[in-house]
Amino acid sequence: MGSVPAVRREQIAAGLAAARERIRQAESNAGRPAGSVSLTVVTKTFPAEEVAVLAELGVRDVGENRDQEAAPKAQALESHDLVWHYIGQLQSNKARSVVGYAEIVESVDRPKLVGALSRAAEAAGRTLACLVQVSLEPGSDAGPGRGGVDPSGLSALADAVAESPALDLRGVMAVAPLGEDPDQAFSRLAELADRLRQGHPQASAISAGMSADLEAAVRHGATHVRLGSAILGYRPPVG
Ligand SMILES: *Cc1c(COP(=O)(O)O)cnc(C)c1O
């Protein structure tokens, strides 16, 4: 790996410090205990060298959304104490690769993927933590949206994860729809998460909130926020 220029290191350190302060402030404003929200730094599109800088700054949880990018990065950073979260759409034929480095898959969105992840985790002789990604699109004819199972399918999908011996159901993940007030979207998510916990008390994680809307997510009970650009800066849009 190459080295990261000092100015960039300082920029990353400042971005991280500001994000941690924002989370602390959001916890306090929501009347929640300090430290109740954990941070996953989304490192997609940024080089492994910069992820190493984050690790040196005390970051453990990092998120990636494309296997072909994440697999070599995770391998290059094997000697660092990092926990890889897979947060993107996942094809079933990539399940085996993802299970090779990710501790948790946050984007379980269909039964076929449950089967593939379950077989891959079993073959690897390990347990894989899973979140079910739920769509918060307001209408059912809202178009392709930002991924996730329709709320009507959440319960069955969560049951499928919970019934797979090699998978550990931890909770839900969601992305707020573009153009909607994130408070409204995240309050629907809080209700869905509540309902899920009635059947699966251990599934208490709510991964919600990104750079633009973390405060709203924390107001509505997020236990994990996923921040990329707020910490690492501008990220060119990917096709
Ligand atoms: C890219 C991404 C994020 C981080 O987004 P920022 O706006 O850069 O904070 C969070 N969650 C998912 C699923 C993502 O794909």
The ligand as an SDF file (V2000), in Angstrom:
LIG
                    3D

 15 15  0  0  0  0  0  0  0  0999 V2000
  -22.9210    4.9790    0.5520 C   0  0  0  0  0  0  0  0  0  0  0  0
  -23.8070    4.4700    1.6120 C   0  0  0  0  0  0  0  0  0  0  0  0
  -23.8520    5.0840    2.8860 C   0  0  0  0  0  0  0  0  0  0  0  0
  -23.0590    6.3260    3.2420 C   0  0  0  0  0  0  0  0  0  0  0  0
  -23.5750    7.4360    2.5950 O   0  0  0  0  0  0  0  0  0  0  0  0
  -23.0530    8.9280    2.9120 P   0  0  0  0  0  0  0  0  0  0  0  0
  -24.1300    9.7960    2.4080 O   0  0  0  0  0  0  0  0  0  0  0  0
  -21.7720    9.0830    2.1720 O   0  0  0  0  0  0  0  0  0  0  0  0
  -22.8600    9.0160    4.3810 O   0  0  0  0  0  0  0  0  0  0  0  0
  -24.6760    4.5150    3.8360 C   0  0  0  0  0  0  0  0  0  0  0  0
  -25.4250    3.4170    3.5820 N   0  0  0  0  0  0  0  0  0  0  0  0
  -25.4260    2.8070    2.3910 C   0  0  0  0  0  0  0  0  0  0  0  0
  -26.2920    1.6160    2.1780 C   0  0  0  0  0  0  0  0  0  0  0  0
  -24.6230    3.3100    1.3650 C   0  0  0  0  0  0  0  0  0  0  0  0
  -24.6190    2.6940    0.1700 O   0  0  0  0  0  0  0  0  0  0  0  0
  1  2  1  0
  2  3  1  0
  2 14  2  0
  3  4  1  0
  3 10  2  0
  4  5  1  0
  5  6  1  0
  6  7  2  0
  6  8  1  0
  6  9  1  0
 10 11  1  0
 11 12  2  0
 12 13  1  0
 12 14  1  0
 14 15  1  0
M  END
$$$$
